[in-house]
């Protein structure tokens, strides 16, 4: 992170504007809210500002096409959460940005979003079982 940005964040903290400092850190790094808050609070406590999104050395990061290929493989196996975690780790983004990117990659490659049936499926199952029980006890 550029020293002038870190100085700007320190000035925001010194003037009691912690929310603006967190927002500025997020703008600069692209990390999620929780990570930005933790980083700014570390700075506020006198520790050094973590270099967020750069936890992996550049040499250990995948290039964009390799990352996309890995995400596609995970999505094809129905491992969306793992795909989001991988994307987040490799791209250094926040959770929402990683989720959006993974979903976009899936859509671009014809992989349906792994969304379950949710409550509707559970309700439908309960109704079906209830109806079957009713039929068995009253008509058989």
N, C-alpha and C positions, 0 to 999 in steps of 0.2 A: 504494500500500500504506500502510496506517495506520502512523504512526510507532511506536506501541506494539508492533506486531507486529515491525517492524524491530528495535526495541530488544530484544525478546524473543529474536530470532534472534541478535543480537550477544551477548547474555548466554549463550546456549547455546554459541556458539563460544568465548567467553572461558573457559567452564568445561570446554572440551575435548569438548563433546558435538556434534560436527559432524553425525552422523547424525540426531540429533533436530532440529538446525537445518534440515537439508535437508527432513526430514519436515514440519516446521512451515511451511516456505516452500511446499511442495507443497500442503498443506492450505489455505493462504491463497490461492494463485493457481490451483491446478488444473493446473499444468504437469506435464510428464513428468519422470522421474527425472534424465535427463541435463541438461535445462535447469535444473532446481532445483539440482543439484550445481554447475553452472557459475556460477549466480547467487550461491550461498552462498560459493563459493570466491572470487568477485570481491569480495564483501563482506569476506571474511577477508583478502584482499590489500590492503585499504584503499580499494578503489574503491567507487563507489556501487552500491547494490543496483538491478539492472535492474527495471524495471516490466514484469514478464513478462505475456504475454497482452494487452498494450496497445501492441504495436509499431505497430499501425495506429491512426491517430486515429479517434475515434468517428465523425467525419463520413465516413470512408472505409470503415467497416464496413457490411456488409449487414444488413438487419433479418432476423429469424428466418425469415420466409416466403420472402424472396428467397434466403437461403442454402439453404433446403430445396429450392427450385426449381432452383437451380444444381446442387446435389448430385444431384438426380433426373436432370437432363439428362446429367450426367457418367456416372452409373451406367447410363443407357439406352444410352450409347455404349460401355459396357464399360471406362470409365476410372475404376476404383475408386481407384487410387492417387492420381490427380489430385483425386478427390472428397475423399479423406481429407486431403490437403494443404490443399485449400481450406477445409475445415471447421476444421482445426487453426489455420490462419492467422486466419480470421474469428472463431472462437469463443475462441481463446486457450487451447485445451485441450492436454493431452498426447496422444501418439500413440495409446495404447490407448483413451482416451476418445473420440477422434475416430473411430477405426476402428469402435468399438462404435456410436457415433451414426450413422455413415454406413450401417452394416449395418442398423440399426434403421429408418432412413428407407427403405432399399431394401425391407425386409420389409413395412413399412406401405404401400408403394406397389406391391406385387406385382412387384418387380424381383428376380429371383433373384441370390443372391450369386455373384459371378464367381469361382468356384473351379474351377480346372482339373482335369483327370483325374489329375494328379500322377504318382507312380511307377507306379500300377496301369496307367495308359494307356500308358506307355512299355513296361512289361513285356508287356502284351497285344499291342502293336505288334510287339515283337521275336519273341514266340511265333508270331504270325501269319506274319511274314516267314520265320521258320525253317521252319515247317510248309509254306509255299508252296515254299520252296527244296527241301525234302526231297521233296515230291510231284513237282516238276519234274525232279529228278535221278534219281528211282527209278521213276517210273511213266510218264514221257512219252518 
